[in-house]
């Protein structure tokens, strides 16, 4: 089961997140999501547990728990929404001239 954990302190690392859940069962992976430009935590992460019953127990007991002075939120992760990939930028392309090699016929 994939578990979503939010309202994490910016000091929490992957290993810390894994440690919170290991007491409930085997953790396949634990990842704190970071900003791709700064590398700083975004305050949420995901934990994967192979045993659904253990995962449910962890969700029930850890949701609302205080970690580093913050009440974390823990829930089953929902599948990512598919976003349309329209290439961005939008609008028609127009050529307004300019640029040229100085050719004068």
Backbone torsions as a table, in degrees:
resi	resn	phi	psi	omega
1	UNK	NA	140.4	177.5
2	UNK	-97.4	129.2	-174.5
3	UNK	-118.3	134.5	178.3
4	UNK	-99.5	130.8	-179.4
5	UNK	-125.7	122.9	-178.5
6	UNK	-126.2	173.6	-177.5
7	UNK	64.6	34.0	178.1
8	UNK	-77.5	147.5	171.5
9	UNK	-63.1	147.3	179.5
10	UNK	-68.7	-9.4	178.4
11	UNK	-85.8	-15.2	-177.0
12	UNK	-70.0	129.4	179.0
13	UNK	-107.4	171.9	-179.8
14	UNK	-52.6	-47.4	-177.5
15	UNK	-64.2	-36.2	177.4
16	UNK	-63.4	-46.4	-179.2
17	UNK	-60.7	-43.6	178.1
18	UNK	-59.9	-43.0	-178.9
19	UNK	-61.3	-35.5	179.2
20	UNK	-60.5	-35.3	-172.5
21	UNK	-96.9	-20.9	-176.8
22	UNK	-61.3	-26.3	179.7
23	UNK	-67.0	-16.3	-179.0
24	UNK	-100.5	-14.7	-179.4
25	UNK	158.4	-176.6	-177.5
26	UNK	-69.2	130.1	178.2
27	UNK	-103.1	119.1	179.3
28	UNK	-73.8	-41.2	178.4
29	UNK	-158.7	154.3	176.1
30	UNK	-144.4	126.1	-175.3
31	UNK	-139.3	120.9	171.4
32	UNK	-85.7	129.7	-177.6
33	UNK	-80.8	131.9	-178.2
34	UNK	-118.2	156.1	176.3
35	UNK	-68.4	131.6	-174.3
36	UNK	-71.5	-17.8	-179.8
37	UNK	-94.4	-42.2	-176.0
38	UNK	-97.4	-20.5	-176.6
39	UNK	77.4	1.4	-179.3
40	UNK	-81.6	146.0	179.0
41	UNK	-57.0	143.9	175.7
42	UNK	-95.6	1.9	175.0
43	UNK	88.0	11.7	175.8
44	UNK	-148.6	165.9	-179.5
45	UNK	-162.4	-177.4	-178.8
46	UNK	-133.0	142.7	177.4
47	UNK	-126.9	135.7	176.0
48	UNK	-112.1	128.8	176.4
49	UNK	-125.8	136.5	-176.5
50	UNK	-76.9	-28.6	-178.0
51	UNK	-95.4	110.5	-177.4
52	UNK	-60.8	-38.1	-179.7
53	UNK	-64.8	-43.0	177.9
54	UNK	-64.9	-39.4	179.3
55	UNK	-63.0	-43.6	178.8
56	UNK	-61.9	-41.4	179.3
57	UNK	-64.2	-42.6	178.4
58	UNK	-61.3	-43.0	179.2
59	UNK	-60.2	-48.8	-178.2
60	UNK	-61.1	-42.4	-174.4
61	UNK	-84.3	-27.5	-177.4
62	UNK	-94.0	-20.0	178.7
63	UNK	-63.0	120.3	-179.2
64	UNK	91.1	-6.1	179.2
65	UNK	-66.0	150.3	179.4
66	UNK	-94.3	123.9	178.0
67	UNK	-128.6	119.2	-177.5
68	UNK	51.9	43.3	176.0
69	UNK	78.8	6.5	180.0
70	UNK	-122.0	137.7	176.3
71	UNK	-82.2	110.4	-178.1
72	UNK	-80.2	155.1	176.0
73	UNK	-112.3	132.0	-177.0
74	UNK	-130.8	128.3	178.9
75	UNK	-153.6	166.4	176.2
76	UNK	-67.5	132.9	-179.4
77	UNK	-70.2	139.1	176.7
78	UNK	-92.4	150.0	178.9
79	UNK	-59.6	146.2	178.4
80	UNK	-63.8	137.2	176.6
81	UNK	-74.4	139.6	175.5
82	UNK	-79.0	123.8	178.2
83	UNK	-101.6	141.5	179.0
84	UNK	-65.5	137.5	178.6
85	UNK	-105.8	89.8	-177.8
86	UNK	-98.2	12.9	175.4
87	UNK	82.5	-10.6	178.5
88	UNK	65.4	177.3	176.3
89	UNK	81.7	-42.9	175.9
90	UNK	46.0	173.5	175.8
91	UNK	82.1	154.5	-179.7
92	UNK	-73.0	152.5	176.8
93	UNK	-90.3	134.0	-179.4
94	UNK	-127.4	143.9	175.4
95	UNK	-109.3	114.3	-178.6
96	UNK	-100.5	24.1	178.1
97	UNK	79.1	-152.9	-177.2
98	UNK	81.0	-176.3	175.5
99	UNK	53.6	137.3	-178.6
100	UNK	164.7	161.0	-177.0
101	UNK	-88.5	11.9	-180.0
102	UNK	78.3	18.4	178.9
103	UNK	-72.2	125.8	176.7
104	UNK	-125.1	108.9	-175.7
105	UNK	-91.2	NA	NA
